[in-house]
Amino acid sequence: MSTLSEEAYGQRWLSTQETNALFLAGRTLADLPGNWQAQTSLQAEPLAGDKAQTRDLDGDRLATLQVSNTGSQPLRLRLDSSGYPHSAPQPGGNVLGIERTIFDTQGQQKSLTSAQRRTGTRQAGGDRQTQCA
């Protein structure tokens, strides 16, 4: 199972269907009965159960987390982390550039001001409507 996990997270070429199949297989394995016991640095009494358990940890508790298998069955531990940086990263500018070009119906390039020409005015609550040329 650990080999499968390493391959799945080490490859970015899995299709949506393959990723979903791996998720369902992992969920099925997590729901299989099997007694386990572990000691963590988070609490004095050991954790034990017959199914998977989930814990939410902040950065300070995660930094000092230690887990030991104190049972007789194999213990599989999965750690997922997510978060946001304290400050915004410096702009890279070398990955993505955005450019906007306006074309008319004949495929000729136009300026934005010529595309926004209007005739008439719109009055709040009035009966005159804006018309575009």
N, C-alpha and C positions, 0 to 999 in steps of 0.2 A: 504494500500500500504506500509506503514512503517513496518507493521508486516512481510509482504512478504520480504521486503528488509533486515530486521534483520535476518530472517531465512536463506535467501540465502547467506548472508555474514558470518553467524555464523556456517554454515555447510560446511565441505570439502568433503562430500560424493556425491555431485551432479555429474551426468555423463556429458559428453560433450554435449549431446543432451539436457539435462535439463538446463544446463548453457546457451546454445544458445537460448532455448525457453524463458528463463527469460530475456535475453538481448533483444530479439525481442519484448517481451511484454513491457519491460521498454521503449524501443525506441518508440513504438506505443503510450504509455501513455504520453511520453514527447512531442510528436507531436500533441497531442490533443489540440484544441483551448481552451483558458481560460485566461482571463485577470488577471494579477497579478501585484503587485507593492511592491517594497522592498527598504529600505534605508540601505546602507552599510557604513562602516567607510572608504571606499576607495575613495568616491567622494561626493561632496556636493549635487548634484541633485539625486533624487531617480531613481532606475532602474525600468523599466516597460516593459511589453510586453505581447504577447499572445502565445508565445512558449518559450521553454527552451533557456537559454543563457549560454555560457561558458566563463570563464575568466582564464587566466594564471597568477599566482602570484608567486613572489619569497618568500623566507623564511621570510624576514622581514615584508612584507605586510601580509603574511598569519598569522604571529604571532599576529598581532593586528586586524585581521578581526572580525568585528561585523556585523550581519545582523538582521534587524527587518522587520517584515511583516507590511507594511503600507497600504495594500489593504484590500478588503473585502473577497477575495477568499483565500483558504488555500495555503500556500507557502511550497513547498517541496524543500529542499536544500540538495544537495549531494556534498560531498567534497572528492576528490581523491587527494592523494599526493604521490609523488615519488621523489627519490633523491639518492644521494650517500654520504657516510660518508666522513668527512674531512681526515680521516686516515684509513688505512686498519685495519680490525679487527685482533686481536691476533689469531694465528692458534689454532684450537681446537684439531685436531688430534684424537678426540674420536668418530667421526661420520663416516668417510670414510677412508678406507685403500686400497691402490692399490698394487697389486702384479702381476707380470708377470712370467709365466712359459712356457717354450718351449717344445713341444713334437714332436717326429718323427711320421712317418706314421703308425708305429706299436703301438703307444701310450706310448712309453718309453720317460721318461723325458730326455732332452738334454740340454747342456749348449748353451748359445747364440753364443759362438765362434765356436762351431762345426756346427751350423746352417749357419754361414756366410763364411765357407770355399769356396774359389774361385779358379778356374784354369783359366789361361790366363789373359790378361790385356786389358784395354781399352785405346786407344790412341785418343786424341782429333783430329778430322779430319781424322783419319786413318780408315783402313778397318778391323781392328781386333775387335772383339766383346768380351765382358765378358761372360764367361760361368760359370754356377753354378754347383757344384758337387751334 
